[in-house]
Amino acid sequence: MAFALLETPFGPTGLEWSAAGVTRLVFGRTPDVLRERLASRGAEESQRPPRFVRETMARLQAHLLGRPQDFASIPLDFAGSSPLFRQVEAALRRTPAGATVEAEALTAQLGLEGGSARLRRLLARNPIPILLPAHRILGAEGLLGAWGGGEGVHERLLALEGTAQPLLHAADGAPVPARVEEALAHLKRQDARLGELIEQVGPFRLTLRQGHSPYEALARSIVGQQITGRAAQAILARLATVFGTRGVPSPERIRTATDKKLRAAGLSGGKARAFRDLAAHALSGDVPSWAVLRRWPNERILSTLTEIHGIGQWTVEMVLLFRLGRPDVLPLGDYGVRKGYGQVFSRGRMPTARELQRRGWRWRPFRSVASWYLWRALELP
């Protein structure tokens, strides 16, 4: 066996192969760690990989840069694997980039006894992620199966392939130019006055907020309710100091904390109660991951998250807009949106929710873009 190292958007990557095909694909923090890991298996580093390996490396780099590739023709070597695993391999390699397969449907198709649990065990140590695309298997309720890299890696891969990608944003959270142009053309065509605002404000620049789990994002929303952004940051910093954490304290820490400790961090009684309820929901598994939320419709996300004390419709709408990049959200209760609407459409008079909603029907299915421009209206001279 031999191996070669390459640099990809996922970091240093190692590819191992035999004469029959690729045997392993691994990611690591540094090239030296990968080199040691692959050499420990008896593989030798190659400076001149064979043609099929060079082709695999080129396709892999393109794929991880967001240009989906077809790996079905790349030879894979699963020497010693069971006939059952070979069946699963063949079925997965027939699933193209941009498509997914339900775990239960796949097990039924293969006649696999034990259902998705058996499938999970078969793929738990998938040695060739991406080339054998286990990330395209979906479990119950849209949850990504944690096979061959974990849910976070699966989410990134599906985003690159376009299945988990929001309509107006790419995997890195930045707007997709072609989609934005489509949205702006639609809004200008449907509403001339909104079109004038768009011309005044300029390019659409809403980018998605990255880096927090749903639990932490909701916790930050609770802290920020009815106070300024600067005050919210001060309370978050105090929380970290009081609990000795780098960010929002974990659900376990919040659950066991006394009211006195929460109040010492600057939380009001109501916010302390909301924090406790959020922690309880997180510990019971009722705060879905981003992978799940990306596959749920807006209505289901709204009904699920508003079960948490202190999380209302406006907070969920901000999650839909700034975390999930949903294209058709119009927060009727948002002060900035209403004030911007009044400035543009009614000479400063604040609209009723019904008035805003009725005008908003013209903007579907791009009401999120319209909302962003209404916020920007408040920044104009």
SELOTOR-629021 format. One record per residue (C-alpha): z, y, x. Coordinates in steps of 0.1 Angstrom, whole numbers, padded with zeros to 4 digits, always signed. Example, Ala and Ser with C-alpha at 12.3 -4.5 7.8 and 13.67 -1.06 7.14 Angstrom:
BEGIN
+0078-0045+0123 +0071-0011+0137 
***
This chain:
BEGIN
+0000+0000+0000 -0006+0036+0010 +0004+0070-0003 -0006+0107+0000 +0011+0139-0010 -0003+0169-0028 +0010+0201-0043 +0007+0206-0080 +0022+0231-0106 +0049+0204-0111 +0058+0207-0075 +0053+0183-0046 +0037+0151-0059 +0032+0117-0044 +0004+0092-0053 +0007+0056-0041 -0021+0030-0044 -0032-0005-0035 -0067-0018-0031 -0067-0025-0069 -0057+0010-0081 -0029+0036-0084 +0005+0020-0084 +0029+0050-0086 +0030+0087-0093 +0062+0106-0085 +0074+0142-0083 +0100+0155-0059 +0117+0187-0048 +0103+0186-0013 +0075+0167+0005 +0100+0151+0029 +0120+0136+0000 +0089+0121-0015 +0077+0108+0019 +0110+0091+0025 +0110+0076-0010 +0075+0062-0008 +0079+0049+0027 +0110+0030+0017 +0088+0009-0006 +0067-0001+0024 +0038+0022+0018 +0022+0041+0047 +0010+0077+0045 -0027+0080+0046 -0047+0110+0059 -0080+0097+0045 -0074+0084+0009 -0103+0063-0006 -0127+0080-0030 -0110+0069-0062 -0077+0084-0050 -0093+0117-0040 -0109+0118-0075 -0075+0111-0091 -0059+0139-0070 -0085+0164-0080 -0083+0155-0117 -0045+0156-0116 -0043+0191-0101 -0068+0203-0127 -0049+0187-0155 -0016+0202-0145 -0032+0236-0143 -0041+0234-0180 -0076+0219-0178 -0071+0185-0196 -0087+0156-0179 -0097+0120-0189 -0079+0095-0167 -0092+0064-0185 -0116+0055-0157 -0090+0058-0130 -0080+0022-0119 -0043+0015-0122 -0026-0015-0106 +0003-0030-0127 +0004-0062-0107 +0031-0085-0121 +0035-0067-0154 +0036-0087-0186 +0007-0093-0209 +0026-0072-0235 +0028-0043-0212 -0010-0046-0205 -0016-0043-0243 +0005-0011-0244 -0013+0003-0214 -0047-0003-0230 -0037+0014-0262 -0022+0044-0245 -0052+0049-0223 -0074+0050-0254 -0053+0080-0266 -0071+0112-0253 -0055+0144-0241 -0047+0166-0271 -0039+0136-0294 -0007+0118-0301 +0003+0084-0315 +0034+0076-0336 +0056+0050-0321 +0060+0030-0353 +0022+0030-0358 +0016+0018-0322 +0041-0010-0325 +0026-0021-0358 -0009-0021-0343 +0002-0042-0314 +0024-0065-0336 +0053-0056-0313 +0086-0071-0325 +0116-0048-0322 +0096-0017-0331 +0100+0016-0312 +0132+0004-0294 +0112-0024-0278 +0085+0001-0269 +0110+0024-0253 +0123-0005-0231 +0088-0014-0220 +0080+0021-0209 +0115+0032-0197 +0103+0028-0161 +0067+0038-0164 +0057+0041-0128 +0026+0062-0134 +0033+0090-0158 +0004+0112-0169 -0022+0086-0159 -0005+0062-0183 +0003+0088-0209 +0035+0077-0225 +0043+0113-0232 +0017+0112-0261 +0040+0088-0281 +0060+0105-0308 +0092+0091-0323 +0108+0096-0356 +0109+0132-0370 +0084+0144-0344 +0109+0138-0315 +0091+0132-0283 +0100+0098-0269 +0120+0101-0237 +0098+0077-0217 +0085+0082-0182 +0099+0116-0172 +0121+0127-0201 +0117+0151-0230 +0114+0183-0209 +0085+0169-0189 +0068+0155-0220 +0070+0189-0236 +0053+0206-0207 +0026+0179-0206 +0019+0182-0243 +0018+0220-0240 -0008+0217-0212 -0029+0193-0234 -0027+0217-0264 -0008+0195-0288 +0025+0215-0286 +0010+0248-0278 +0017+0277-0302 -0014+0293-0316 -0012+0326-0298 +0006+0316-0265 -0001+0293-0236 +0025+0269-0220 +0038+0297-0198 +0046+0319-0228 +0018+0344-0222 -0007+0353-0250 -0040+0334-0251 -0068+0361-0249 -0093+0344-0272 -0066+0337-0299 -0053+0373-0296 -0088+0387-0300 -0093+0366-0332 -0060+0379-0346 -0067+0415-0338 -0102+0413-0353 -0088+0398-0385 -0060+0424-0389 -0084+0453-0383 -0109+0439-0408 -0082+0433-0435 -0062+0466-0431 -0078+0497-0417 -0045+0516-0413 -0030+0488-0394 -0062+0487-0373 -0056+0524-0364 -0020+0515-0352 -0034+0487-0331 -0058+0511-0314 -0030+0536-0308 -0006+0510-0293 -0031+0491-0272 -0031+0454-0261 -0009+0428-0277 +0018+0419-0251 +0044+0397-0269 +0054+0370-0244 +0077+0341-0253 +0113+0340-0240 +0118+0311-0217 +0146+0292-0200 +0174+0286-0226 +0181+0255-0247 +0181+0260-0285 +0220+0259-0284 +0221+0286-0258 +0194+0307-0275 +0214+0305-0308 +0246+0313-0291 +0231+0344-0276 +0218+0354-0310 +0253+0351-0325 +0267+0373-0297 +0240+0400-0302 +0244+0404-0340 +0251+0440-0351 +0258+0453-0315 +0236+0468-0288 +0218+0447-0262 +0240+0462-0235 +0272+0453-0254 +0259+0417-0260 +0252+0413-0223 +0287+0425-0215 +0303+0399-0239 +0280+0371-0225 +0292+0380-0189 +0328+0380-0201 +0324+0346-0217 +0310+0332-0185 +0340+0347-0166 +0367+0335-0190 +0352+0299-0191 +0341+0298-0155 +0305+0290-0163 +0272+0304-0151 +0258+0309-0187 +0269+0302-0222 +0298+0277-0222 +0290+0242-0233 +0296+0229-0268 +0325+0208-0255 +0342+0238-0239 +0338+0259-0271 +0351+0231-0293 +0384+0228-0273 +0389+0265-0267 +0416+0284-0285 +0409+0314-0307 +0429+0335-0282 +0405+0325-0255 +0374+0332-0275 +0388+0366-0286 +0397+0374-0250 +0360+0370-0242 +0351+0397-0267 +0341+0376-0297 +0352+0388-0332 +0368+0364-0356 +0336+0358-0374 +0316+0353-0342 +0342+0329-0329 +0339+0309-0361 +0301+0309-0358 +0304+0297-0321 +0326+0268-0331 +0303+0258-0359 +0273+0260-0336 +0291+0238-0310 +0300+0213-0337 +0264+0210-0348 +0252+0207-0312 +0277+0179-0305 +0267+0160-0336 +0230+0162-0327 +0221+0187-0354 +0206+0214-0331 +0171+0200-0325 +0155+0203-0291 +0125+0226-0285 +0103+0195-0285 +0114+0187-0321 +0113+0223-0333 +0078+0228-0320 +0066+0201-0343 +0085+0212-0374 +0071+0236-0400 +0088+0270-0403 +0105+0261-0435 +0122+0231-0421 +0134+0250-0391 +0148+0277-0414 +0166+0253-0436 +0181+0233-0407 +0193+0261-0385 +0207+0282-0414 +0232+0254-0421 +0251+0267-0391 +0276+0294-0399 +0265+0327-0386 +0229+0318-0383 +0209+0336-0410 +0172+0340-0419 +0166+0369-0395 +0180+0350-0365 +0157+0320-0372 +0128+0343-0377 +0134+0357-0342 +0135+0321-0329 +0101+0315-0346 +0086+0346-0331 +0100+0349-0296 +0109+0313-0287 +0082+0292-0306 +0054+0318-0308 +0046+0311-0344 +0017+0333-0355 +0026+0340-0391 +0061+0353-0393 +0070+0386-0411 +0108+0394-0409 +0112+0413-0442 +0148+0422-0434 +0142+0435-0399 +0152+0472-0396 +0126+0479-0369 +0097+0463-0388 +0106+0481-0420 +0111+0515-0402 +0077+0510-0384 +0061+0502-0416 +0075+0534-0432 +0062+0554-0403 +0027+0540-0406 +0022+0535-0443 +0046+0557-0463 +0054+0589-0444 +0087+0576-0432 +0100+0561-0464 +0116+0527-0459 +0097+0501-0479 +0114+0475-0502 +0111+0439-0491 +0087+0433-0519 +0064+0462-0509 +0064+0449-0473 +0057+0414-0484 +0028+0423-0507 +0011+0443-0479 +0018+0415-0455 -0003+0391-0475 -0034+0409-0461 -0023+0400-0426 -0020+0363-0430 -0022+0341-0409 -0013+0366-0382 +0017+0384-0395 +0036+0379-0363 +0010+0401-0345 +0013+0427-0373 +0051+0427-0369 +0049+0433-0332 +0027+0463-0337 +0051+0477-0364 +0079+0475-0338 +0057+0493-0313 +0050+0521-0338 +0085+0533-0332 +0077+0540-0296 +0047+0563-0303 +0051+0600-0299 
***
